[in-house]
Amino acid sequence: MPKVGIIMGSDSDLPIMQEAINILQNFDIEIEIDIVSAHRTPEKLFDYATNAHTRGVNVIIAGAGGAAHLPGMVASMSPLPVIGVPVKSRNSIDGWDSILSILQMPGGVPVATVALDGGKNAGILAAQIIGQADKCVLDKIVFYKESLKVKVNNASKKMKSKK
């Protein structure tokens, strides 16, 4: 069964990361969740990043606010794809510090970066990565994308009928 690791710098990031958790549960993808601080628990970060693939994790989603080093540090040590979620924290500079910390990675250390507070899109992207090798997950993504189209078309019809 495919598995996504979801880590965050602190428990205050959980409301944003919960959106990734929810979408992955909807796609029946196993998840493991933990708090791994790049600055307060560097040993735990090293262990997580270097060993996640040995536990069957296929993709890592790492959410962090402020300086947001977690996704990049994980990507520097893990052979797995890493998706960074910049989180607008209470001590943030409108979230730009988090966005740029995750987005501006040096060559050789890629981190796929979603929008500020974009936990849901991180979950969808992780599922799409897994779906390339898992037809069951791919079929669920196709159905999900189709449901988005139906939702927009229904809203359009409803709006037009109010004229």
Secondary structure as UniProt FT lines:
FT   STRAND          3..8
FT   HELIX           11..13
FT   HELIX           14..26
FT   TURN            27..28
FT   STRAND          30..35
FT   TURN            38..40
FT   HELIX           42..51
FT   HELIX           52..55
FT   STRAND          59..65
FT   TURN            66..67
FT   HELIX           70..77
FT   STRAND          82..87
FT   TURN            90..91
FT   TURN            94..95
FT   HELIX           96..103
FT   TURN            107..108
FT   STRAND          112..113
FT   TURN            116..117
FT   HELIX           119..131
FT   TURN            132..133
FT   HELIX           135..161
//
